[in-house]
Structure formats: structure tokens, C-alpha cells
């Protein structure tokens, strides 16, 4: 992608980015949306498959995926803690959804 070299003349004309560059950005934004949707579908399918088959981790030349099982998390409601000066009375339990963490690797040629 080419570098932008803005001059004061272009700034005065409100033409900081050329129409061609704006079209390129628009295309990249559309591709970004498509990649995000594809990634969500892949991640959901991997989560389902890893859960059903009891797979904890996948590591290959492209990515590493780790299954995180659902769990509970205990946290302290800090506003109530500050107000009342108590700890145990305001501990709450939060459900944590299962998920898959995916780390993409750089491709080596």
C-alpha cells in the first residue's frame, strides 16, 4: 500500500486521501468484516468439536488452539467493599463461558 504524502495544498482542499485510496480502504474494511465472520464460524466449530471430542489443544504450523472449559469465577464487588469495608459478604460468583483461544503463527516459506 502506498504511503500518504499530504501537502498543505491538499489539506486546504480537504483532499487528505484520494478517491482511489478511499476505495481501497473501503475494500479492505469489507474484507475485514468477511474475515471476522469466517473466523467466528471457524472458532465456533472448533469449540464444538474440541468439547465433544475431549481435545484440549491443537498445535500445527498455522495456529495453536486451546480449549478453555466453562468454570466459575469469584470476584469482589469493589463498590460495596469500599462502602461497607467488608470482604466476604460481597464476594460473588460469575459463570465463565467455555471458549477456544487461537494464536495464529507467522507463515514461514
Phi, psi and omega in degrees: 000139185283154178282149177269127176243094183271136177248158178306326179298316179294323179296318180296329181273003183059035179241060181293329181229134181290157176303323179295319178292323177297320178296320178297315179298317179299319178296316179296322178297319178295317177298321178300317178297317180295317179296320179298317179294317178297316180299319179297317179297316180297315182296318177297317180294319179295318178301311180300313183293315181296320179297309184296325184263000179069029180272125181270327186206146173231130180223116177223193184288345184258323184202167170235128179238135179234128177278129176248115183288156176296150181204180175248148179232131176260132178227165178253131176284098189295330179295315178292322178301314179296318183294313188257347181070024180245153180249297187299326183293340185241024173280134180235156180253131181240135176285135178248122181290152173293156180201173174233128174262128180240126175246117181276140181262153175288136179283133175252135184258000000 
